[in-house]
Amino acid sequence: MTRTTGTSTWADLSVTDLAAAKTFYSGLFGWEFEDLGESFNHYHLIRNGGALVGGIMDVTGMTTPDGQTLPSEWGIYLAVDDARSRTAKVTENGGTVVVPPDAISEAGAMSIVLDATGATIGLWQAGAIEGYEFTGAPGSPVWFELMTHEYDKAVAFYTAVFEANLVPMGEPMDDDSFRYATNGPGDSASWGLCDATGAMPVEATGWRLYFGVEASEAALAKVVELGGKVLDGPTDSPFGRIATIEDPCGASFQISAMSEAVPED
């Protein structure tokens, strides 16, 4: 393992219409898909210009442990040194195990849990597959963040379970009206934690995934052309022009045109 425990390292998409999802994402980002075959339940690897992005899987007919139909959604995984011991820390620190730790052939080992705030997060212990490739190119993951109404509880959980090094961004507000921290300082940061209290309803909180695009307007037009929806934005920021997208299967993600970043005043 070369990635530090707690680093964002993988993303995969659960869908209920695999063909529609592949058409949408190949049209939007130019992605290519590699079917790993029946022994992996036809899990597909996603590549962007040859670089590994993540995975995609058809979950039609699958249910959660309590019998609920699995939705179409993006899932995010953080790197761990040992999936079993880190998953044990989840329950010790107020989280819940959804999918127990299990080896995925030689690829690695994983588990899926709810953190202490109820947000879903995956754990990935690298084997033959370490994770996605950090290219920064359009169509690749460029940022991950957890939006929460329980900021202090999230800080305690990710520090204890994943050894997160949460560094506050900017000067703290006197009334705690805005709090944002990154896992690691400056350019070494791998994801962010945002206090979304007052900014969004609790049902909209959770982990979010950003993909880079060259230009926001062209990307948004392509989203609509391909049958997706623009749920929010675009919004100018120092980190790019950002919008929230819903794919044709109902999974949401963010896009960021980093070339269109607007400096803070």
N, C-alpha and C positions, 0 to 999 in steps of 0.2 A: 504494500500500500504506500503510494507516494503522496496522496492527498490527505491533508490533515483532517482528523475527525471533526465533523461539523461543517465541512465544506460542501456546498451544493455540487452534486456530481451526476445526477441523472434525472430525466423527466420521461414519463410515458403517458400515452393517451389511451383511455378506455373509450370505445365507441360502440354504438349499436348499429352502425351502417358503415362497415369497413370500406366498401367501394366508394361511397360518397365522401368519406373523410380523405381517402387517398387522392381523389380527384381535386378536392378543395385545396389541400396543402401542397400538392405538386403544382397546382396552378398558381398558388399564392407565393410560395417560396422556392419552387423548383426542386422539392425534395424527391429522393428516390427511396424505394422500400425493398427490403430484403426479407423474404419469408423464411423463418427458421425451421419450418416444417411441423409435422404432426406431433412430434415428440415435445415440442414447445408450445403446443396448442396454437400453432400458426402465429405466434408472436412475431412481429416484423420489426427489424431494426430500421431506423430512419437515418438517411445520410443526406448531407447538404454539400454538394460539390465534392463528394467523397468523404467528407468529415462526418464522424458520428455525432448525431444530435440527440437521439433517444429511442423510444420504442412506441409501438402502437399495437393494440390488441382488440379484437372483437369480443365484447362481453355480453352479447345477446343471450338472454335466458339465464344469465348468472345472477345470483342474489347475495346479499350481505348475510352475516351470521344470524340476523334477526328476520330474514326473509324478504327484505326490501330489494327491489330490482336495482341492479347496479346502474348508475347514471353514466352518461357520456361526460368525461371530465379529464383534465390534466392532473397528473400526480407528480410530486416533486420528492426527490430522495437526497438525503445528506449522507456523506461518507462516514463510515465508522470503522474502527479497527477490529471489532468483534461483534457480529450481529447479535449473538445470544446474550452476551454480558450487557451490551448497551440496551437491548430490549428489556432486560430485567430492571435496568435503571429507570425505564419509562414508568413502570407500575410503582416503583419506589418513590417517584416524584410526581404522582398525581395523574399520570396518563393511563391510557387503556390500550391493550394490544388487540388489534383487529385481525391481522394475519401474522401468526407466529413465525419466528425465524426459520428459514428453510434454505437449503443449498439449491441453486439453479445450475445444475450440471457443473462444468468448470468455470462458468461465467462469474460466479460469485455467490453471495448469500444475502437474503433480504428479509425484511419484515415491514409491516405497515401498522402504524399506531395512530391514536388520537393523543395529541399533546395535552397538557394540563388545562388548556383553554378550550379543548374540543376540536382543534384544527387537525386535519389529516396530514401526516408526514411519513415518508418512507425512510428506511435505513438501508444502506447498501454497503456491504463488505466486498471489496473488489477481489475478483479472481482474474480470469482471462479478460474480462471487460472491466476497465477501471471506471469509465464513465464517458460522458460526452466530451468532445474535443473543444477546447477553449480557443475559438478562432476569431470571434467578434465580427464575423462576416454577416451580411444580410441573410436572414433565414436561419441564423444560429441563436441559441439562448444568450442573452446579454445581461439579464438580471433576474433575481428571485427575491420575493419579499413576503413577509407575513404581516397581514393587516389584522389588528386585534383590538378588542375593547378591554382586554385584561393584560395590559402591557407588563406590569410588574410580575404577574404570575408567569407570563411567557419568558421574561428575562431569567427568572429563577429556574424554569424547566430546561431551557436550552443551554444554560450555563452548566447545570448539573449533569444532564444526559449527554450533551454533545461537546462539552468544554468550549462553548461559544465564547469568543472574546468580543463582547458587545461594546462598541465605541460610540458614544453619543455624537450625533451630527449637529454642528452648530451650537449656539449658546442656548441653554435651557430657558424656557419661558417661566416667568414668575408663577403663573397659574397652571403650569403643566398642560397648556392648551395644545401644544404640539411637541411630541417626542418621537425621535427617530434615531435608531442606532444601526450600525453596520457590524457584521461579523468580521472583524479585522479592520485596521485603519487604512485609509486612503486607497491606493491602487490594489492593495492586497485583499480588500473586502470581497466577500463572495455572496452575501445576501444581506437584506435589510429587515428590520423590525420596526413597524410603525404603530403608534397609538392612534387608532382610527376612531376613537370616541368622538362623537359629534360630526365626524366626516362622512360616515356611511353607516347604514343599519347593520345590526349584528349579523343578520343572515347573509350579508354580502362579504363578511370578513373571511379570512383564511389565507392560504398560501397563493401567491400569484406568480405567473411566469411571463417574462418579456422576451420577445423575439425581435431582432434587429431588422429594419427595412431601410432601403435607400432613401425613399421619399414618402412622406405620409399620405399626401393626396392621391398619388398613384396607387399606393397600397390599399387605401380605403375604397377606391373605385373598384379595384380588383376583388376585394372582399365581397362587395355587393354583387358584382358580376358573377361570382362563383357560388352565390346562394347563401353567403354569410350575412351577419348583421353587425353594424357599428353600435355598440351599447352605450359608449361614453367617449367624449372627446371629438376631435383631437385637442390636446391641451399642451401649451408650451411649457417647457421646464428646462433647467440647466443641464438635464441629462438626455434631452431629446424631445421631439414632439410625440406625445404619447396618446394612444387610444385603446379602448377596451373592445375586443372583438368576440363574437359568438360564431362558432363554425356551424355548418348545417346540421350537425348532430346535437347541438346544444352545449358543447364544451366552450368555456371562455378562456381567453388569454389576452395579454397585452402586446401591442407592437410599439416600437420606439425607433423613430428616425433620428439617430444620434447626430447626423450632420446638420439637423435643424435645431440643435440646442440653443436656448436663449439664456444668456448670462443673467444672473441675479443682479438687481439694482444695487 
